[in-house]
Amino acid sequence: MQGFGHFVGLTAPLFLLVFFGYALSGFAHWPRTATDALTRFVFTVAMPALLFRLMSDFSRLPPVDARILLVFFGGCLVVYVAGRLAGLALFRMDGAAQSVFAMGGIFSNNVLLGLPIAQVTLGEAALPAVSLILVFNSLVLWTLVTVSVEWARHRELSALGFLKTARGVVTNPIVGSILVGTLYGFTGIALPHVVDRTLEMIATAALPLSLIALGMGLAEFGLRSGWRVSVTMALLKLAAQPLVVFGLAWLIGLAPLDTAVVVLMAALPIGANVYLMARQFDVLAGPVASSIVLTTAVGALTTPIALALAGAPVR
């Protein structure tokens, strides 16, 4: 547990910003339109500016070990299968509900929360590895749950559904900014100073605003619906997934920083995309919403524990 206090000190202000955003919507009653506008700005302007600027300097960035994808998504698959079995054994869920329940155990809030925590705790050197996970995360996990639900309901797979998922991922501003920035980085041409400074100022606002937007969005969810399912989902997400990913990273021999990255991304609270999945497939919307709030609150403690146990470098 060496470094636990250090990581608590680093992550506490980030989670306080989340709770501040929650208070703005939940107690100060800021309108839903304010939440929507801030979230849209973060996703379509601020975060893309940060990621494009980072990846535009690709030639100078440290190399990324592609094995992090094997470790991270291999861990996702293991926990996903365990989650489906738990959903059947503990709650007698059907195939569609099992799929969404299991997805709650592996789909992290890796943009609004993961990027800020990675930058503050692990530094700029960790962000290329984080970006690599971000590029594949939505495509792999949305495809997994879509295939799983469609097979459970109809016993057939849809190529059109996969193409729709792929198109949505590629046109996502977060993924797009990473890809375009990386392509620009391959040219080796430095950004003009005035453009670089402008992007830097926007990027500076990205991290705190993303956390406030996350908190404001969480205020829309309740805590009481299906609490047994929510607690089980939280245990899968905050305990099982980081432990499985850490075990795979140890077996494969990932470098300490890469290990810290994959464990951090696995240990993050449940992402809001799982709620969108629950709404899309019309299963477990209440328990999923509750688990998002629960894991975000508990994550203020479990995230620094995961970083410390993973041996993350103390900066």
Residue pairs with C-beta under 8 A, 6 or more apart in sequence:
1 305
1 308
1 309
2 308
2 311
2 314
3 307
3 308
3 312
3 314
4 304
4 305
4 308
6 314
7 121
7 303
7 304
7 307
7 308
7 312
8 301
8 304
10 120
10 121
10 304
11 117
11 120
11 121
11 300
11 303
11 304
11 307
12 300
14 113
14 116
14 117
14 120
14 211
15 211
15 296
15 299
15 300
17 208
17 211
17 212
17 215
18 113
18 211
18 212
18 214
18 215
18 218
18 296
19 215
20 212
20 215
21 211
21 212
21 213
21 214
21 215
21 216
21 217
21 218
21 219
22 215
22 216
22 218
22 219
23 215
24 30
24 34
24 212
24 215
24 216
24 219
25 34
25 35
25 215
25 216
25 217
25 219
25 220
26 219
30 216
32 220
34 216
35 213
35 216
35 217
35 219
35 220
38 209
38 212
38 213
38 216
39 213
39 216
39 217
41 209
42 112
42 206
42 209
42 210
42 213
43 111
43 173
43 174
44 173
45 202
46 202
46 203
46 205
46 206
46 209
46 210
47 111
47 115
47 173
47 174
47 177
47 206
47 210
48 173
48 174
48 176
48 177
49 177
49 199
49 202
49 203
49 206
50 115
50 199
50 202
50 203
50 206
50 207
51 131
51 174
51 177
51 178
51 181
52 177
52 178
52 180
52 181
52 184
52 199
53 181
53 191
53 196
53 199
53 200
53 203
54 61
54 124
54 127
54 128
54 131
54 181
55 61
55 128
55 131
55 177
55 178
55 181
55 182
55 184
55 185
56 181
56 184
56 185
56 191
57 185
57 190
57 191
58 181
58 182
58 184
58 185
58 186
59 185
59 186
59 188
61 128
61 185
62 125
62 128
64 128
64 129
64 132
65 129
65 254
65 255
65 258
66 132
67 252
67 254
67 258
68 129
68 132
68 133
68 254
68 258
68 261
68 262
69 132
69 133
69 136
70 248
70 252
71 245
71 248
71 249
71 252
71 254
71 262
72 133
72 245
72 262
72 265
72 266
73 136
73 140
74 248
75 106
75 241
75 244
75 245
75 247
75 248
75 262
75 266
76 106
76 140
76 141
76 144
76 241
76 266
78 244
79 102
79 105
79 106
79 236
79 240
79 241
79 244
80 102
80 103
80 105
80 106
80 144
81 102
82 102
82 105
82 236
82 240
83 98
83 101
83 102
83 103
83 104
83 105
83 106
83 233
83 236
84 98
84 99
84 101
84 102
84 148
86 101
86 102
86 232
86 236
87 93
87 97
87 98
87 101
87 102
88 98
90 232
91 97
91 101
91 228
91 229
91 232
93 101
94 152
95 148
95 149
95 151
95 152
95 153
96 149
96 152
96 153
96 281
96 283
97 283
97 284
98 148
98 152
99 145
99 148
99 149
99 152
99 281
100 145
100 149
100 274
100 277
100 278
100 281
100 283
100 284
100 288
101 229
101 233
101 284
101 287
102 148
102 236
103 141
103 144
103 145
103 274
103 277
104 233
104 236
104 237
104 270
104 274
104 284
104 288
104 291
105 233
105 236
105 237
105 240
105 241
106 141
106 236
106 237
106 241
106 266
107 137
107 141
107 270
107 271
107 273
107 274
107 277
108 114
108 137
108 237
108 265
108 266
108 267
108 268
108 269
108 270
108 271
109 214
109 268
109 269
109 270
109 271
109 272
109 292
109 296
110 130
110 133
110 134
110 137
110 265
110 268
110 271
111 134
111 174
111 210
111 271
112 210
112 211
112 213
112 214
113 210
113 211
113 214
113 268
113 269
113 296
113 299
114 130
114 134
114 264
114 265
114 268
115 127
115 130
115 134
115 206
115 207
115 210
116 207
116 208
116 210
116 211
117 264
117 268
117 303
118 126
118 127
118 130
118 261
118 264
118 265
119 126
119 127
119 207
120 207
121 264
121 307
121 312
121 315
122 257
122 260
122 261
122 264
122 312
122 313
122 315
123 315
125 257
126 257
126 260
126 261
129 257
129 258
129 261
129 262
130 261
130 265
131 178
133 261
133 262
133 265
134 174
134 175
134 178
135 175
135 178
135 179
138 168
138 169
138 172
138 175
138 273
139 165
139 166
139 169
142 165
142 168
142 169
142 273
142 277
143 162
143 165
143 166
145 277
145 281
146 161
146 162
146 165
147 157
147 161
147 162
149 281
150 156
150 157
150 158
150 161
151 157
169 175
170 176
170 179
190 196
191 199
214 296
217 272
218 292
218 293
218 296
220 289
221 275
221 289
221 290
221 292
221 293
222 286
222 289
222 290
222 293
223 290
223 293
223 294
224 290
225 286
225 287
225 289
225 290
226 284
226 286
226 287
226 290
227 287
227 290
229 284
229 287
229 291
230 287
230 288
230 290
230 291
230 294
231 291
231 294
233 270
233 287
233 288
233 291
233 295
234 270
234 291
234 294
234 295
234 298
237 269
237 270
237 291
237 295
238 267
238 269
238 295
238 298
238 299
238 302
239 302
241 266
241 267
242 263
242 266
242 267
242 306
242 310
244 266
245 262
245 263
245 266
246 259
246 262
246 263
246 266
246 309
246 310
249 258
249 259
249 262
249 263
249 310
250 259
254 262
256 311
256 312
256 313
257 312
257 313
259 310
259 311
260 307
260 310
260 311
260 312
260 313
263 306
263 307
263 309
263 310
263 312
264 303
264 306
264 307
264 310
264 312
266 306
267 299
267 302
267 303
267 306
267 307
268 299
268 303
269 292
269 295
269 296
269 298
269 299
270 288
270 291
270 292
270 295
270 296
271 292
272 292
274 288
274 291
274 292
275 285
275 288
275 289
275 292
277 288
278 284
278 285
278 288
278 289
279 285
